[in-house]
Amino acid sequence: MSTSTSGPRPRRLLRSAAALVALLLPVTACSGGSAGSGDGSGGTPRDGGTLTVGAEADPTCLDPQQTGQLAAVDITRSLVDTLTDQDPETGRIVPWLARSFKTSPDATAFTFVLREGATFSDGSPVDARSVKLTFDHLVEQPANGAPAYLRGYRGTEIAGPREFTVRFDAPNAQFLQATSLVGLGILAPATFEQSEAARCRGRFIGSGPYVLDHYTANQEAVLTRRDGYAWPSSLARNRGAAHLESVRFVFVPEAGARSGALGSGQVQVAKSVQPTDQEQFQKGGFRLLSKPAPGLVPPLSLNHSGVLADRRVRQALLKGIDRRQLVDTVLSPAHRPATSVLASTTPFHTDMSDRLRHDPAGARKLLDSAGWRVGGDGIRVKDGKRLTLTWLIPAPMPPVNEYVQQQLRTLGIDVRLKAVQPAAYVEQQQQGRFDLTAVAVTRADPDVLRTVFSSTGANLWHLPPSTLDTYLEQQASATDDRARQAAVTKAVAWILDHADTVPLYEGALVHGVSTTVHDLELDASTRLDLHDAWIG
C-alpha cells in the first residue's frame, strides 16, 4: 500500500486467500431455532457487564481490508462503521455514516453526504477525506474479497468536508450494497501509517461503538465500550453508546468444547453450534440465534488442474452427490439440499435443482468415458494411477466431510481428508496443494459469484478465461433488475454446466445463546451485531 510498510507479496496473497476461505462455515454451519433478535422477554436494556463469546477460530488477522473471515468480521463489525447498512428483512440499503446517497443512472457514480458529528476513536472526524483514503488504500490490495467490490475504481472526488462522489470507469451495480459490508468500513487516516502486519494485529482505527482492548493470538480478543458513541445505523434501536461494558471473544476451535462452555456458563454465546448439540440449547435457559446464510452455498470447491481439469470427472462429482440424503443423515432438519450455486435467500437466485439431481449411473458413465476403470478394491484406475482426490480442510474436521467421502467412494473415487490448522490451510490453498476444498462466501448479493469464480481475480480454482467472465462482469454492471437477473442466471448455469463447483446444501448460522443475553442480532450478512445487546 502506498503509505504503509507492506510485507512480502506472498504474505499479502495468503491474507487475500483468507478472505475467501473464511466463510468456511459451509462445512460447519447449522440451522434450526428461530432467526431474530432478543429472547422475546422484552424489558428495559441495562448498561454494563461483559459478554463472553465462544468463537470457532482465531481469525489470525483483524484488518477488514485484508481479510473477510467470519471469525474476524464478527469482531471488527463492532469496531468499524460503514457508509450504509442493509435491512436484513427487506434487503434495502439504509443510512449509517452517510445520511444520504444517490446513484447515477448509469451506476458509475455514487454520491454520499456524511452525517455530522461522527468521529474515529482517535478523535479525528469521519469526513470525506477519510473515506477517500480508505478506498484509495483498499483498491491497492489484491483484487478479491473487499477490494473486488471497487472494480473499475477511478477515485473519490471530494465536494466538501462531508460530501463526496465515488466514480467507476464502468457501471458497478453491486457497489451500493457493498458499502454496507465491513470490508468497506471507513478507517481513520492514521490507520494507514501502520504496516499491514500491525493492522492485522488490530492496529487500525474505526468509528464503531467498541474499541479493541487487546488481541492475543490463539487465545482471545477483547473489545471495550466507546463512551460518547452516538451515530449507529439507522436500523439500531439503541441510539447511543453500546450497553455492554466489554465483549470477550475466546477462541475455542472444538465445537463440543464451545457447547460445553455454554452449558456450564463459561460463555454466554457459543458460535456455530453443531446439529447434535442444538436441541439442548432450545430450553433450560438457552435459545438458538439462527439465520439462513445468503451468498454462495457450502460446496466442494474444485481445483481445475490435475485430475479435475477433465470436465467429465468434475461432472461426475456433481451428479454423484445425494444432497437429500446428506441433509437428512448428517445435518439438522432445517437444512435444505442446494438448488443452485447461490442460496435461495440471495437476491436473483433461480432454482436449478434439475442440474443437481442425484444420478449415480450417469456419474459412473462419465468416469468410464474419461478412462477411469474400477479396480480390484473398488477404486478407479487409469494408466496405473488411482483416482485419488485430496480434500484440504481447516481443522477440526466436521462430520459432513466424511459423509461426502463415503458417497464418492461408491463411485470409485478415493477422497483423502486432509485436516490442517487454519494458517496452513490458507497457505496450502494459495499454493494449489489440493484437489478439493470447501469455500463459501456469505453476502446478500449475487456479486459473490464474481468474487469467487472470476478468472481475473484470485482464481484459487485455476479456472481458465471463458464466457463466464463476461457473464460475471455483466451482472456487476447491469443497471436494471431484469438485465442483472439474466446475467446472474447465465453465470450460474455456466458454472453448473461446466461443473466448476459442486453445491452441497443450504446452511445457516446457528449460535447458542444464554437467555440472560438480550437483543443480540445477526445482520443481513449473518455477522454478530453487538451494539444493541445487553445482559439481564
ABEGO torsion letter per residue (X at the ends): XAABBBBBAAAAAAAAAAAAAABAAAAABBBEEBBEBBAGAEEBBBBEEBBBBBBABBAGBABAAABABAAAAAAAAAABBBABBBBAAAGBBBBBABABBBBBAAGABBBBBBBBGBBBAAGBBBBAAAAAAAAAAAAABBBBEAAAAABGBAEBBBABAABBBBBBABBBAAAAAAAABAAABBBBAAAAABBAAAAAAGBBBBABABBBABBBBGABBBBBBBBGBABBBAABABABBBABABBBBBBBABAAAAAAAAAAGABABBBGBBAAAAAAAABGGBBBBBBBBBEBBBBBBBBABEAAABAAAAAAAAAABBAAAAAAAABBAABBBBABABBAABBGBBBAAAAABBBAAAAAAAAAAAGBBBBAAGBBBBGGBBBBBBBBBBOBBBAAAAAAAAAAAAAGBBBBBBBBBAAAAAAAAAAGBBABBBBBBBBBBAAAAAAAABAABAGAAGBBBBAAAAAAAAAAABABAAAAAAAAAAAAAAAAAAGABBBABBBBBBBBBBAABBGBBBBAAGBBBAAABBBX
